[in-house]
Amino acid sequence: MSTPCFHVDAFTDRPFAGNPAAVCLLDAARPAKWMQVFAAEMNLSETAFVAPGKTHLQLRWFTPVAEVALCGHATLATAHVLWSEGIAPKGIDLRFTTKSGVLTARQLSKGRVELDFPARPALKGKVAGAALAKALGAKPKAIVKVADDVLVELASEAAVRGLTPDLAKLAKVDARGVIVTARSKKHDFVSRFFGPRVGVPEDPVTGSAHCALAPYWAGKLGKTDLKGYQASARGGEVECQLAGDRVLLRGSAVTVMRATILA
């Protein structure tokens, strides 16, 4: 058995920037255990597995240690591979059946991709603010629960960029990850994403986090079209549009490597 696999940098228009993902094109669904060990072998923040389905393509995402319910950059990478490799007709929307419902990818001009994802607005519920502040080493301006993550607003962009959190303490926070954000001068907002609990110390550019950032900042700024910058070491820009209970995410991707899985 041989399976095509691609290494793609997402939310960037140049190699070795943005967020890397592995994309595996399966001819049939594989056991979750196999997908998990392969994702651990890749050791990227996400590995995407796409397989044929009854009505739509099936898509699942795994970090090196866990399956996740939603991933933006690996979905963008998957759509990019399907179109650029000629597997899917160009100009035809792609629909994926996932743990977060049916997700759509639309091809834009100049190789850009638009993802139609569920919005993740703030939820009611208490968060252990004191422990979280201690883990981050910063004083939060606001803390809210968003789906399976926690969103923390800091007072300034400099505070977000300068964070050196205690990852061991962050891993004890009852959440998939911690989104840290602040207002930005060049963009509408800046952010970083830490997910040590699911094997991702810091994610370079997190599409799913922007499903929470878009409604959060739309409410604060009074606008539905937003531009965010994720200030990781690699960095990446994400265009967001809040459309009711959906968020449209736009970005580019670059294939870095093609390979064949022999196992």
N, C-alpha and C positions, 0 to 999 in steps of 0.2 A: 504494500500500500504506500502511495506517495501523495502528499498533500501540498499544494502550493501555499507559500507563506510569504508575506511582504513586510518589510520594515518601513514605516511611513512616519514622517514628521508632520504633525497636524497643527493648525492655527499658525501657519507660517508659509511664506512663499519662497523660502530658501532652505537648503539642507542644513541639518545640525542646529536647528533652532526650533522654537515651538515645543510641542509635546510629542515624543515618540510613542508609537503603538505598533504592535504586531497584529497582522490581519491574516487569519487562516481561512482558506476557502475549502470547506468540507463538501464532499459529494453526498454525505448523509450525516445525520446527527451522531455525535460521539458521546461516550459516557462523561459525566461531569468530572469524575476522578481523573480521566485522561486529560481533559482540558485544563484542570487545575495544575497537574504536574507539568504540563507543557508551559503554562503561563509562568510557573516558578522557574522553569528552564530559561525562558526569555528574560525574566527579571526586569520587565518594564512595568510602568505604573498600570498599564492595561494591555491585555491581549484579547482581541475580538475574534469570535468564531461565528462564521456565517454559513448556513446550510439551507438547502431547499425546504420549503414548507408547502402546506396545502393551498394557501391563498397568497401569503407573503413570504419573503425570506425570513428565516429564523436567525436571530442575532443574540449572542450572549457575550458577557464581558467578565474577565477574571483578572484580578491583581495577582501578585506572586503568592498570596495566601488566602484569598477569598473571592467568591463571586459577588458582583455588585449589581444593583437593580437599574442603574442608569449611568451611562458614560458618553460624554459628548465628543471628545477628541478621537476616540477609537471608532465611533460611528462615522464621523467625518472621514477618517482614514479608510474605513470600509467602503463608503460610497466612492471615494476617490479611486480606489483600486478597481472597483467594479466597472467604472466608466473608463478609466485610463487604460485598462488592460483589454478593453473591448468585450468584457463579459456581459455587461448590460448596455443596451442601446443608449447613445448619448441623447440628452434632451428629454428622456423619459424619467419621471419621478420614481424613486425607489421607496418601497415600503417594507418595514421590518417589524416582525412580531417579537416583542421583548417582554421582560418582566415589568416594564413601565407602560405597557400597552403598545399600540401601533405607532411607530415613529416614521416620519417621512424625510427624505433627503431630496433636494431639488438642485439641479445643476444651473449655475449662474454663468455669466460671461467671465472670460479670462481665468477659467479653471476654478472659480470660487464655488463654494457649496453653501446651501442654506438648509439648516436642520429645523424641523418642527418638533419641539419638545414640550412636555408638560411644565407649566409654571410651578414653582415651589415657594409659595408665599409663607410668611411667618405663621407659626402655630402657637396656640396657647400652651403653656406649660412652663414649669420652673427649670432653670439651669443652674448648676452649682457655680455661680459667678466667681466666688472667692477662689476656689480651686482652679478655675479656668484662668483667671487673671494671674495667679501665681505660676501656672504652667507656661503662660505666654510671656511673663515678665513685663506686662504692660497693663495699664489701667483702661478697661473698656469704657467706651462712651455709651454703648448699648449692646445687649446680648439677646438674640432671639433663636428659637428652635425653628429649623426649616427642613421638613421631611426627615431624613436620617442624618442630617448635619446640624452643626451649630454655627450661626453667623455672628461675628463679633465686629462691631464698628469701633475704630480707634479715632483719636482726635485729629490725626494728620496723616498725609501720605508718607512723610518721613518716618513716622512711627511704624507704619506697616512695612516699609522697606527695610527698616533697621531691626526688625524682630529677630531674636535668636532664642526661640522657645525651647523649653525642656521637653524633648520628644517623649521621654519615658513617662512623664507626668501627663502629657497630652494623650498618650495611648490609653490612659485610664478614664478619659472622658467618654461618657456613654453616647457615642455618635460615630458614624462612619468617618467623618472628618470635621475639621474646624476651618471655616472660611473667615479670614480676617480682611477687613476692607476699610477704606476711607475715601473721602472726596479727593479728586485729583484736579490739578490745574490744566494739564494737557488733555486728559480724558475726562469722562464724567465721573469715573471712579477707578480706583486701583485696588487690587486684591492679592492675596496669597492663600494657598490651600495646603493644609497639613493633615495627612491621614495615616499616622503611624499605626493606628489600631488595625488597619487593613493592609499593612505592609507597604505603605507609600509615605515615607517621611515628609517629603514635600513634592507635590505634583507641579510640573512646569506650567501647564495651562489646562484648566479644568472646565470643560463645557457644562457639565451638570451643575457646578457651583454657580454658573451664570444664570441658571434657571431660578435660582434664589436671589442672586444679586440684582437681576433685572426688575422684578417686582418691588424689591426693597428700595432701590434707588429711584425707580419710577415714582413711587409714593412720596419720596423726599424732594425730588427735583421737579415734579409735575410735568414729566415728559415720558413718552413711550419708546422713543428711539434713543438708544444709549450706546456709548462706546466705552468698553472696559479694557484695562491693561493689567495682566497678571504679572506681578513683579518678581518672578522667580529668577534664578540665575540665567536660564535660557530665555524666559520672557515670551509673551505673546499677546496679541490684540484680538479681542472678540467683539464683534458688532452684535448688538441685541435689539430686538424689537418685541415689546410686550403686546400681545394680541389676545386680550381676554384671559382665559385660563391657559394660554399657550405662550411659549417664548420662541421666537425665531432667532437662531444663532447663525452667524455667517463667518466663514473663514476659508483659507486655502490649505492645501496639503501638498507634500512632495514625497515621492517614492525614493527611498534611499537604497533599498536592497531587495532583490528577489531571491527566494530560496525554495527548497523542496524538503518537506518533512518526511523522513524515511521510516519513522517508528509508528 
